[in-house]
Amino acid sequence: MIRIPLLFFLFSLTALGIPAQPVFHALQPKKTAGYFALAPADTTKGLILLTTGPGQSPEELLRDSAFTSLASRSGMVLIAVPNPGGLLLTPLSFSFLNEVLDHAQSTFKIPPGSLAIGGFGPGGIIALQYAEECWAGAQFYPNRPRAVFAVDTPVDLIEWWNSCSRDLERNSSPEALAEAGYWKSVLESELGGTPDTLQTVYEKRSPFVANDDKIGKEQYLLGPGLRLYYSGHLQEQLGSRDRDLYDLPVTPASALLKMLLQNGHTNADIRFTQAPTALGWGIAEKQDCIHWIVSTITGSAPRE
């Protein structure tokens, strides 16, 4: 049996653009709080923070070999944090993310103004909320995100709750029932009830309110670049889950994009995907996302 020395093996992976295993970085010595990171072998152009939602782990996000290798070849440090305590951003989780980013910027010598943030499914809500909070107090957060992305993420909490409620009423499939029941319960638990009696609370905590014809907190997404990805498999939703466009998160997301574009945003876009993978996230979308992030934070396209 031929044995390949470990260092040679790791060097080979790096040469192919495949990063090594993620490394845990504690925020303080002998502390458990911290983040997982994958760093490129050569010049560092920037940093991408991946946020997790309930049921997601940072290790899971960093096991996506296609996305991590694309990021590595493009000079991007990838970091992922454990879920900071719930579905939505809180003052405590906001402070935690700030501490993580300060530590990562110092550790990996990230160029100023080179931060991107993103999440998948409900995990993208915290990414959007974090960007809004940073840009709302821009003078206090010089390292605020310059690029924000989310994949199949609900942007309006009331519309999401309504969609879950309709799924439960339709009773169309076991999968739809389980998914709707879980997220409806999470929303009601975290926000203290339903939008019927707590509409103001839902609107205050939501990244965007689709039925408001005036710009709200989404005004703070006018600063960073924004790219949203949603599955284009409408026929599958119409069939097996008895859903139409009014039930899908892309509908309020399109209203968000319209509001931003009407108010002068020049780098905001929705991408519809056809990839037959979880969250509609295929190789083409991953490559598109990495290229967009690098061009947004550096002003130039990454090398292939």
C-alpha positions as CSV (number, residue, x, y, z in Angstrom):
1,M,0.0,0.0,0.0
2,I,1.3,3.4,-0.9
3,R,1.2,5.9,2.0
4,I,1.0,9.6,1.1
5,P,2.5,11.8,3.8
6,L,-0.1,13.9,5.5
7,L,1.6,17.2,4.8
8,F,1.9,16.3,1.1
9,F,-1.8,15.3,1.1
10,L,-2.9,18.6,2.6
11,F,-0.7,20.6,0.2
12,S,-2.3,18.7,-2.7
13,L,-5.8,19.6,-1.5
14,T,-4.8,23.3,-1.2
15,A,-3.2,23.3,-4.6
16,L,-6.5,22.0,-6.0
17,G,-8.4,24.8,-4.3
18,I,-9.8,22.4,-1.7
19,P,-9.4,23.8,1.8
20,A,-8.4,21.7,4.8
21,Q,-10.8,20.9,7.6
22,P,-12.4,23.8,9.4
23,V,-10.5,24.9,12.5
24,F,-12.3,26.1,15.7
25,H,-11.1,29.5,17.0
26,A,-12.1,30.3,20.6
27,L,-12.8,33.9,21.3
28,Q,-10.9,33.7,24.6
29,P,-8.3,31.2,25.8
30,K,-9.9,28.0,27.3
31,K,-13.4,29.3,26.3
32,T,-16.0,27.3,24.3
33,A,-17.5,30.3,22.6
34,G,-16.0,30.9,19.1
35,Y,-16.3,30.1,15.4
36,F,-15.1,27.7,12.8
37,A,-12.9,28.9,10.0
38,L,-11.4,27.9,6.6
39,A,-8.7,30.1,5.3
40,P,-7.2,30.3,1.8
41,A,-3.5,29.3,1.3
42,D,-2.5,32.5,-0.5
43,T,-3.6,36.2,-0.4
44,T,-6.7,37.0,1.7
45,K,-9.1,39.3,-0.1
46,G,-11.9,39.2,2.4
47,L,-14.1,37.3,4.8
48,I,-17.5,35.6,4.4
49,L,-19.5,35.0,7.6
50,L,-22.1,32.2,7.3
51,T,-24.9,32.5,9.9
52,T,-26.8,29.4,11.1
53,G,-30.5,29.0,11.9
54,P,-32.2,26.6,14.3
55,G,-31.1,23.1,13.5
56,Q,-28.1,24.1,11.4
57,S,-24.5,23.7,12.5
58,P,-21.4,25.6,11.4
59,E,-19.7,22.3,10.5
60,E,-22.6,21.5,8.2
61,L,-22.2,24.8,6.3
62,L,-18.5,24.3,6.0
63,R,-18.8,20.8,4.6
64,D,-20.0,22.2,1.3
65,S,-16.9,21.3,-0.6
66,A,-17.9,23.2,-3.8
67,F,-18.7,26.5,-2.0
68,T,-15.6,26.3,0.3
69,S,-13.2,25.5,-2.6
70,L,-14.6,28.3,-4.7
71,A,-14.2,30.7,-1.7
72,S,-10.6,29.5,-1.1
73,R,-9.6,29.9,-4.7
74,S,-11.0,33.4,-4.6
75,G,-9.0,34.4,-1.6
76,M,-11.9,34.5,0.9
77,V,-11.8,33.3,4.5
78,L,-15.0,31.4,5.4
79,I,-16.2,31.4,8.9
80,A,-19.3,30.0,10.5
81,V,-20.8,30.5,13.9
82,P,-23.0,28.2,16.0
83,N,-26.6,29.4,16.1
84,P,-26.4,32.5,18.4
85,G,-29.6,31.6,20.4
86,G,-32.6,31.6,18.1
87,L,-34.2,32.4,14.8
88,L,-33.9,36.2,15.1
89,L,-31.1,38.6,16.0
90,T,-31.0,39.8,19.6
91,P,-28.8,42.3,21.4
92,L,-26.8,39.4,22.8
93,S,-26.3,37.6,19.5
94,F,-25.5,41.0,17.8
95,S,-22.7,41.5,20.3
96,F,-21.5,37.9,19.8
97,L,-21.2,38.4,16.0
98,N,-19.4,41.6,16.5
99,E,-16.9,39.9,18.8
100,V,-16.5,37.0,16.3
101,L,-15.8,39.4,13.4
102,D,-13.3,41.5,15.4
103,H,-11.4,38.3,16.3
104,A,-11.5,36.9,12.8
105,Q,-10.4,40.2,11.2
106,S,-7.4,40.4,13.6
107,T,-6.6,36.6,13.2
108,F,-6.7,36.5,9.4
109,K,-5.6,40.1,8.7
110,I,-8.7,40.8,6.7
111,P,-8.5,44.1,4.6
112,P,-10.8,46.8,6.0
113,G,-14.2,46.9,4.3
114,S,-14.0,43.3,3.0
115,L,-16.8,41.6,4.9
116,A,-19.7,39.6,3.4
117,I,-22.4,37.8,5.3
118,G,-25.0,35.2,4.3
119,G,-27.2,32.4,5.4
120,F,-29.4,29.5,4.1
121,G,-33.1,29.2,4.6
122,P,-34.2,30.7,7.9
123,G,-30.5,31.1,8.8
124,G,-30.4,34.0,6.3
125,I,-32.7,36.1,8.5
126,I,-29.9,36.8,11.0
127,A,-27.6,37.8,8.2
128,L,-30.1,40.3,6.9
129,Q,-30.9,41.6,10.4
130,Y,-27.2,41.9,11.3
131,A,-26.5,43.9,8.1
132,E,-29.4,46.2,8.9
133,E,-28.2,46.8,12.4
134,C,-24.7,47.6,11.3
135,W,-25.7,50.0,8.6
136,A,-28.3,51.7,10.9
137,G,-25.3,52.7,13.1
138,A,-22.7,52.8,10.3
139,Q,-20.5,55.3,12.1
140,F,-20.0,52.8,14.9
141,Y,-19.3,49.7,12.7
142,P,-16.6,50.5,10.1
143,N,-16.3,46.8,9.4
144,R,-20.0,46.4,8.5
145,P,-21.0,43.9,5.8
146,R,-20.4,45.2,2.2
147,A,-22.2,42.2,0.6
148,V,-25.2,40.3,1.9
149,F,-26.7,37.1,0.5
150,A,-29.5,34.7,1.5
151,V,-30.7,31.4,-0.1
152,D,-34.5,30.6,0.1
153,T,-34.8,32.9,3.1
154,P,-38.2,34.4,4.4
155,V,-37.8,38.1,4.6
156,D,-41.2,39.0,6.0
157,L,-42.1,37.2,9.2
158,I,-45.9,37.9,9.0
159,E,-46.1,36.6,5.5
160,W,-44.1,33.5,6.5
161,W,-46.4,32.8,9.4
162,N,-49.4,33.2,7.1
163,S,-47.9,30.8,4.6
164,C,-47.3,28.2,7.4
165,S,-50.9,28.6,8.5
166,R,-52.2,28.0,5.0
167,D,-50.0,24.9,4.7
168,L,-51.5,23.5,7.9
169,E,-55.1,24.3,6.7
170,R,-54.5,22.6,3.3
171,N,-53.0,19.4,4.8
172,S,-51.5,18.7,1.4
173,S,-48.5,16.5,2.3
174,P,-46.7,15.2,5.4
175,E,-43.6,17.1,4.5
176,A,-45.4,20.5,4.2
177,L,-47.3,19.8,7.4
178,A,-44.2,19.0,9.4
179,E,-42.2,22.0,8.0
180,A,-45.1,24.5,8.5
181,G,-45.9,23.2,12.0
182,Y,-42.3,23.5,13.1
183,W,-41.6,27.0,11.8
184,K,-45.0,28.4,12.9
185,S,-44.2,27.1,16.4
186,V,-40.7,28.6,16.4
187,L,-42.1,32.0,15.3
188,E,-44.8,32.0,17.9
189,S,-42.4,30.9,20.7
190,E,-39.8,33.5,19.8
191,L,-42.1,36.4,19.3
192,G,-44.6,35.6,22.1
193,G,-47.7,34.8,20.1
194,T,-49.3,35.2,16.7
195,P,-49.4,38.2,14.3
196,D,-53.2,38.4,15.0
197,T,-52.5,39.9,18.4
198,L,-48.8,40.9,18.0
199,Q,-48.6,42.5,14.6
200,T,-46.4,45.4,15.8
201,V,-43.9,42.9,17.4
202,Y,-43.7,40.9,14.2
203,E,-43.2,44.0,12.1
204,K,-40.5,45.3,14.4
205,R,-38.5,42.1,14.4
206,S,-39.0,41.4,10.6
207,P,-36.2,42.3,8.2
208,F,-38.9,43.6,5.9
209,V,-42.7,44.3,6.0
210,A,-44.2,43.7,2.6
211,N,-47.5,45.4,3.2
212,D,-45.9,48.8,4.1
213,D,-45.8,51.1,1.1
214,K,-43.1,53.3,2.8
215,I,-39.5,52.2,3.2
216,G,-38.7,50.9,6.7
217,K,-35.7,49.2,8.2
218,E,-34.8,47.9,4.8
219,Q,-33.4,51.3,4.1
220,Y,-30.3,50.1,5.8
221,L,-29.9,47.5,3.1
222,L,-29.3,50.3,0.6
223,G,-25.7,50.4,1.7
224,P,-24.4,46.9,1.1
225,G,-24.8,44.8,-2.1
226,L,-27.7,42.3,-1.8
227,R,-28.3,39.1,-3.6
228,L,-31.1,36.7,-2.9
229,Y,-31.5,33.2,-4.3
230,Y,-34.8,31.3,-4.6
231,S,-35.8,28.0,-6.0
232,G,-37.5,28.2,-9.4
233,H,-39.2,24.8,-9.1
234,L,-42.7,26.4,-9.0
235,Q,-44.4,23.3,-10.7
236,E,-43.2,21.1,-7.8
237,Q,-44.7,23.5,-5.3
238,L,-48.0,23.7,-7.2
239,G,-48.2,19.9,-7.4
240,S,-46.9,18.1,-4.3
241,R,-47.4,20.9,-1.8
242,D,-50.4,22.7,-3.2
243,R,-48.6,26.1,-3.0
244,D,-48.7,29.0,-5.3
245,L,-46.4,32.1,-5.6
246,Y,-48.3,33.8,-2.7
247,D,-47.1,31.0,-0.4
248,L,-43.4,31.2,-1.4
249,P,-40.8,33.4,0.3
250,V,-39.7,34.8,-3.1
251,T,-42.9,36.9,-3.3
252,P,-42.2,39.2,-0.3
253,A,-38.5,39.1,-1.4
254,S,-39.5,40.6,-4.8
255,A,-41.3,43.4,-3.0
256,L,-38.1,44.0,-0.9
257,L,-36.0,44.2,-4.1
258,K,-38.6,46.6,-5.7
259,M,-38.5,48.9,-2.7
260,L,-34.6,49.0,-2.7
261,L,-34.4,49.6,-6.5
262,Q,-37.0,52.3,-6.3
263,N,-34.9,54.0,-3.6
264,G,-31.7,54.0,-5.7
265,H,-30.0,50.7,-4.9
266,T,-27.7,49.7,-7.8
267,N,-26.4,46.3,-6.6
268,A,-29.5,44.3,-5.5
269,D,-30.8,41.3,-7.3
270,I,-32.9,38.1,-7.1
271,R,-31.6,35.0,-8.8
272,F,-34.0,32.1,-9.6
273,T,-32.3,28.7,-9.5
274,Q,-33.1,25.4,-11.1
275,A,-30.7,23.2,-9.2
276,P,-32.2,19.9,-8.0
277,T,-30.5,20.3,-4.6
278,A,-31.5,21.4,-1.1
279,L,-32.3,25.1,-0.9
280,G,-32.0,25.4,-4.7
281,W,-28.2,25.8,-4.3
282,G,-26.2,24.3,-7.1
283,I,-22.7,24.7,-8.5
284,A,-23.7,27.5,-10.8
285,E,-25.4,29.5,-8.0
286,K,-22.4,29.0,-5.7
287,Q,-20.0,30.2,-8.3
288,D,-22.2,33.2,-9.1
289,C,-22.4,34.1,-5.4
290,I,-18.6,33.9,-4.8
291,H,-17.9,36.0,-8.0
292,W,-20.5,38.6,-7.0
293,I,-19.1,38.8,-3.4
294,V,-15.5,39.3,-4.5
295,S,-16.5,41.9,-7.2
296,T,-18.6,43.7,-4.6
297,I,-16.0,44.0,-1.9
298,T,-13.0,44.4,-4.1
299,G,-14.3,46.0,-7.3
300,S,-12.8,43.3,-9.5
301,A,-13.8,39.7,-10.5
302,P,-12.0,36.8,-8.9
303,R,-9.7,34.5,-10.8
304,E,-11.2,31.3,-12.1
